[in-house]
Amino acid sequence: MTIKLYCFGESGNAYKAALALELSGLEWEPVFVDFFGGETRSPEFRALNPMGEVPVMVDGDITMTQSGVMQDYISSKSGKLGGRSAAERREILRWQFWDNHKMSSMAGVTRFLMNFLPEDKRPAEVIAFNQGRLKGAYKTLEAELSTRDWLVGDQLTIADISCCGYLFYPEPFGFDRAEWPAIDAWLTRISETPGWKHPYDLMPGSPADRA
């Protein structure tokens, strides 16, 4: 049975689930959600996910929300992208929780404020504060990756997929790969993984579609 991922290209959290699905080898298909047209606020979508968020993943009679849950499910079902031991699986969770709290939450909000709001409504002080928080997160990630190729163990895992989720997007939000050589090399390793795709090639919907 084909897994369905309700998503749209601009969503970094949806990209985490989509990339995990693509690299896992599981059969899946994207279902476009018109976020900018208000679809996630519709009664129909709220029936699918009362949280009113993407991504949503449906595998038969199983419906999941939150990208970290989906990644864990994908890894367990496919036998790929997970840790080799219980200790590694806990370390994966540690990085996923860190990313969700320290990096992706800040990156997603900042990218939205800087690119998807009218220019006269972009709150400069909020953006500057968020970028300061993001710089601290980049320092943590840079330090870790300066001594290892992957965040957990000796192979790509969903820890890497979680933490890279927003860093492949071209829109500015306070991240310049050239300033972080270890992160830059890590992103290159990820993008050279067979099956990797850019978010706008992997999921329907991009800023160009709305231009």
GICOR-V879167 format. One record per residue. RES is the residue in one letter. PHI is phi in radians with two decimals (* if undefined). OMEGA is omega in whole degrees, 0 to 359 (none if undefined). Layout:
res:RES phi:PHI omega:OMEGA
res:RES phi:PHI omega:OMEGA
This chain:
res:M phi:* omega:182
res:T phi:-1.37 omega:175
res:I phi:-1.31 omega:178
res:K phi:-1.88 omega:177
res:L phi:-2.05 omega:177
res:Y phi:-1.42 omega:192
res:C phi:-2.78 omega:167
res:F phi:-2.63 omega:193
res:G phi:-1.02 omega:184
res:E phi:-1.34 omega:185
res:S phi:-1.49 omega:177
res:G phi:-1.15 omega:178
res:N phi:-1.20 omega:175
res:A phi:-1.13 omega:179
res:Y phi:-1.07 omega:179
res:K phi:-1.03 omega:180
res:A phi:-1.26 omega:182
res:A phi:-1.12 omega:180
res:L phi:-1.18 omega:176
res:A phi:-1.06 omega:178
res:L phi:-1.08 omega:183
res:E phi:-1.11 omega:182
res:L phi:-1.39 omega:180
res:S phi:-1.33 omega:184
res:G phi:1.51 omega:177
res:L phi:-1.24 omega:179
res:E phi:-1.39 omega:183
res:W phi:-2.63 omega:175
res:E phi:-2.55 omega:177
res:P phi:-1.44 omega:173
res:V phi:-2.07 omega:186
res:F phi:-1.19 omega:175
res:V phi:-2.00 omega:183
res:D phi:-1.44 omega:182
res:F phi:-1.03 omega:184
res:F phi:-1.26 omega:174
res:G phi:-1.60 omega:176
res:G phi:1.54 omega:186
res:E phi:-1.08 omega:183
res:T phi:-1.22 omega:177
res:R phi:-1.68 omega:183
res:S phi:-1.36 omega:177
res:P phi:-1.01 omega:182
res:E phi:-1.12 omega:180
res:F phi:-1.27 omega:179
res:R phi:-1.10 omega:175
res:A phi:-1.19 omega:178
res:L phi:-1.37 omega:179
res:N phi:-2.48 omega:180
res:P phi:-1.02 omega:177
res:M phi:-1.28 omega:178
res:G phi:1.18 omega:184
res:E phi:-2.29 omega:164
res:V phi:-1.87 omega:5
res:P phi:-1.49 omega:168
res:V phi:-2.25 omega:180
res:M phi:-2.08 omega:181
res:V phi:-2.16 omega:177
res:D phi:-2.19 omega:184
res:G phi:1.14 omega:181
res:D phi:-1.66 omega:178
res:I phi:-1.82 omega:176
res:T phi:-2.08 omega:183
res:M phi:-2.20 omega:169
res:T phi:-2.18 omega:184
res:Q phi:1.34 omega:188
res:S phi:-1.10 omega:179
res:G phi:-1.13 omega:177
res:V phi:-1.12 omega:180
res:M phi:-1.10 omega:180
res:Q phi:-1.07 omega:178
res:D phi:-1.10 omega:179
res:Y phi:-1.12 omega:181
res:I phi:-1.06 omega:180
res:S phi:-1.11 omega:180
res:S phi:-1.14 omega:183
res:K phi:-1.25 omega:184
res:S phi:-1.55 omega:185
res:G phi:1.31 omega:181
res:K phi:-2.17 omega:172
res:L phi:1.22 omega:179
res:G phi:-1.86 omega:179
res:G phi:-1.35 omega:180
res:R phi:-1.53 omega:183
res:S phi:-2.64 omega:176
res:A phi:-1.07 omega:179
res:A phi:-1.11 omega:179
res:E phi:-1.19 omega:179
res:R phi:-1.14 omega:176
res:R phi:-1.15 omega:179
res:E phi:-1.17 omega:175
res:I phi:-1.05 omega:179
res:L phi:-1.04 omega:180
res:R phi:-1.04 omega:180
res:W phi:-1.25 omega:177
res:Q phi:-1.12 omega:179
res:F phi:-1.15 omega:178
res:W phi:-1.05 omega:180
res:D phi:-1.03 omega:182
res:N phi:-1.06 omega:184
res:H phi:-1.51 omega:190
res:K phi:-1.69 omega:188
res:M phi:-2.07 omega:185
res:S phi:-1.08 omega:180
res:S phi:-1.09 omega:179
res:M phi:-1.22 omega:182
res:A phi:-1.12 omega:182
res:G phi:-1.11 omega:181
res:V phi:-1.15 omega:183
res:T phi:-1.14 omega:178
res:R phi:-1.09 omega:178
res:F phi:-1.12 omega:182
res:L phi:-1.10 omega:185
res:M phi:-1.47 omega:189
res:N phi:-2.19 omega:188
res:F phi:-2.00 omega:171
res:L phi:-1.85 omega:173
res:P phi:-0.99 omega:187
res:E phi:-0.98 omega:183
res:D phi:-1.35 omega:180
res:K phi:-1.95 omega:181
res:R phi:-1.50 omega:185
res:P phi:-1.38 omega:187
res:A phi:-1.04 omega:183
res:E phi:-1.19 omega:178
res:V phi:-1.13 omega:179
res:I phi:-1.05 omega:180
res:A phi:-1.10 omega:178
res:F phi:-1.08 omega:181
res:N phi:-1.06 omega:180
res:Q phi:-1.13 omega:175
res:G phi:-1.12 omega:177
res:R phi:-1.11 omega:180
res:L phi:-1.12 omega:180
res:K phi:-1.03 omega:176
res:G phi:-1.08 omega:178
res:A phi:-1.16 omega:179
res:Y phi:-1.08 omega:179
res:K phi:-1.08 omega:178
res:T phi:-1.09 omega:181
res:L phi:-1.17 omega:179
res:E phi:-1.06 omega:181
res:A phi:-1.08 omega:180
res:E phi:-1.13 omega:185
res:L phi:-1.40 omega:176
res:S phi:-1.31 omega:181
res:T phi:-2.06 omega:184
res:R phi:-2.71 omega:180
res:D phi:-1.43 omega:185
res:W phi:-2.28 omega:185
res:L phi:-1.20 omega:181
res:V phi:-2.35 omega:176
res:G phi:1.20 omega:186
res:D phi:-2.03 omega:181
res:Q phi:-2.63 omega:176
res:L phi:-1.08 omega:176
res:T phi:-2.33 omega:178
res:I phi:-1.17 omega:172
res:A phi:-1.12 omega:178
res:D phi:-1.14 omega:182
res:I phi:-1.11 omega:178
res:S phi:-1.11 omega:186
res:C phi:-1.30 omega:179
res:C phi:-1.55 omega:192
res:G phi:-0.83 omega:182
res:Y phi:-1.64 omega:192
res:L phi:-1.39 omega:176
res:F phi:-1.60 omega:183
res:Y phi:-1.33 omega:184
res:P phi:-1.42 omega:183
res:E phi:-1.20 omega:182
res:P phi:-1.24 omega:172
res:F phi:-2.62 omega:178
res:G phi:1.88 omega:177
res:F phi:-2.23 omega:177
res:D phi:-2.17 omega:184
res:R phi:-0.95 omega:184
res:A phi:-1.11 omega:181
res:E phi:-1.46 omega:186
res:W phi:-2.31 omega:188
res:P phi:-1.08 omega:180
res:A phi:-1.22 omega:176
res:I phi:-1.13 omega:180
res:D phi:-1.04 omega:180
res:A phi:-1.13 omega:178
res:W phi:-1.10 omega:178
res:L phi:-1.09 omega:177
res:T phi:-1.12 omega:178
res:R phi:-1.05 omega:179
res:I phi:-1.09 omega:184
res:S phi:-1.22 omega:177
res:E phi:-1.58 omega:176
res:T phi:-1.19 omega:180
res:P phi:-0.93 omega:180
res:G phi:1.71 omega:180
res:W phi:-1.07 omega:175
res:K phi:-2.44 omega:174
res:H phi:-1.15 omega:182
res:P phi:-0.96 omega:181
res:Y phi:-1.36 omega:173
res:D phi:-1.68 omega:186
res:L phi:-1.65 omega:184
res:M phi:-2.25 omega:178
res:P phi:-1.29 omega:177
res:G phi:1.77 omega:177
res:S phi:-2.72 omega:177
res:P phi:-0.99 omega:180
res:A phi:-1.09 omega:180
res:D phi:-1.20 omega:183
res:R phi:-1.80 omega:183
res:A phi:-1.20 omega:none
